[in-house]
Amino acid sequence: TTGSAEEMIANCDVLLTRYSSTAFVGLALGKETYSDFDMDQMRHLMPVQNGSAARGIAEVCRGLLEAARP
């Protein structure tokens, strides 16, 4: 099979994978995902998907800059 793995995942009902970062794609798309990874840990490591990532990154950067001030 050829094509984009992400497009294939978007069109699947269930994702089965061994040790692959595609498990994150499946979880992010809300797919029923099975992997040899610890799926509870994978869900815990998932980035926040609510449109606020840039704000969160900016807050961390501001905190680091403030901490570095003499």
MODELLER restraints for C-alpha pairs under 7 A, 6 or more apart:
rsr = mdl.restraints
at = mdl.atoms
rsr.add(forms.Gaussian(group=physical.xy_distance, feature=features.Distance(at['CA:6:A'], at['CA:25:A']), mean=6.91, stdev=0.5))
rsr.add(forms.Gaussian(group=physical.xy_distance, feature=features.Distance(at['CA:9:A'], at['CA:15:A']), mean=6.81, stdev=0.5))
rsr.add(forms.Gaussian(group=physical.xy_distance, feature=features.Distance(at['CA:9:A'], at['CA:26:A']), mean=6.30, stdev=0.5))
rsr.add(forms.Gaussian(group=physical.xy_distance, feature=features.Distance(at['CA:10:A'], at['CA:29:A']), mean=6.91, stdev=0.5))
rsr.add(forms.Gaussian(group=physical.xy_distance, feature=features.Distance(at['CA:13:A'], at['CA:31:A']), mean=6.56, stdev=0.5))
rsr.add(forms.Gaussian(group=physical.xy_distance, feature=features.Distance(at['CA:14:A'], at['CA:31:A']), mean=6.04, stdev=0.5))
rsr.add(forms.Gaussian(group=physical.xy_distance, feature=features.Distance(at['CA:14:A'], at['CA:32:A']), mean=4.92, stdev=0.5))
rsr.add(forms.Gaussian(group=physical.xy_distance, feature=features.Distance(at['CA:14:A'], at['CA:33:A']), mean=6.01, stdev=0.5))
rsr.add(forms.Gaussian(group=physical.xy_distance, feature=features.Distance(at['CA:15:A'], at['CA:26:A']), mean=6.50, stdev=0.5))
rsr.add(forms.Gaussian(group=physical.xy_distance, feature=features.Distance(at['CA:15:A'], at['CA:31:A']), mean=6.75, stdev=0.5))
rsr.add(forms.Gaussian(group=physical.xy_distance, feature=features.Distance(at['CA:15:A'], at['CA:32:A']), mean=6.18, stdev=0.5))
rsr.add(forms.Gaussian(group=physical.xy_distance, feature=features.Distance(at['CA:15:A'], at['CA:33:A']), mean=4.72, stdev=0.5))
rsr.add(forms.Gaussian(group=physical.xy_distance, feature=features.Distance(at['CA:15:A'], at['CA:34:A']), mean=6.16, stdev=0.5))
rsr.add(forms.Gaussian(group=physical.xy_distance, feature=features.Distance(at['CA:16:A'], at['CA:33:A']), mean=6.09, stdev=0.5))
rsr.add(forms.Gaussian(group=physical.xy_distance, feature=features.Distance(at['CA:16:A'], at['CA:34:A']), mean=4.92, stdev=0.5))
rsr.add(forms.Gaussian(group=physical.xy_distance, feature=features.Distance(at['CA:16:A'], at['CA:35:A']), mean=6.07, stdev=0.5))
rsr.add(forms.Gaussian(group=physical.xy_distance, feature=features.Distance(at['CA:17:A'], at['CA:23:A']), mean=6.68, stdev=0.5))
rsr.add(forms.Gaussian(group=physical.xy_distance, feature=features.Distance(at['CA:17:A'], at['CA:34:A']), mean=6.28, stdev=0.5))
rsr.add(forms.Gaussian(group=physical.xy_distance, feature=features.Distance(at['CA:17:A'], at['CA:35:A']), mean=4.91, stdev=0.5))
rsr.add(forms.Gaussian(group=physical.xy_distance, feature=features.Distance(at['CA:18:A'], at['CA:35:A']), mean=5.05, stdev=0.5))
rsr.add(forms.Gaussian(group=physical.xy_distance, feature=features.Distance(at['CA:18:A'], at['CA:36:A']), mean=5.14, stdev=0.5))
rsr.add(forms.Gaussian(group=physical.xy_distance, feature=features.Distance(at['CA:19:A'], at['CA:35:A']), mean=6.63, stdev=0.5))
rsr.add(forms.Gaussian(group=physical.xy_distance, feature=features.Distance(at['CA:19:A'], at['CA:36:A']), mean=5.95, stdev=0.5))
rsr.add(forms.Gaussian(group=physical.xy_distance, feature=features.Distance(at['CA:19:A'], at['CA:37:A']), mean=6.30, stdev=0.5))
rsr.add(forms.Gaussian(group=physical.xy_distance, feature=features.Distance(at['CA:23:A'], at['CA:33:A']), mean=6.58, stdev=0.5))
rsr.add(forms.Gaussian(group=physical.xy_distance, feature=features.Distance(at['CA:23:A'], at['CA:35:A']), mean=6.82, stdev=0.5))
rsr.add(forms.Gaussian(group=physical.xy_distance, feature=features.Distance(at['CA:24:A'], at['CA:46:A']), mean=6.97, stdev=0.5))
rsr.add(forms.Gaussian(group=physical.xy_distance, feature=features.Distance(at['CA:26:A'], at['CA:33:A']), mean=6.00, stdev=0.5))
rsr.add(forms.Gaussian(group=physical.xy_distance, feature=features.Distance(at['CA:27:A'], at['CA:33:A']), mean=6.44, stdev=0.5))
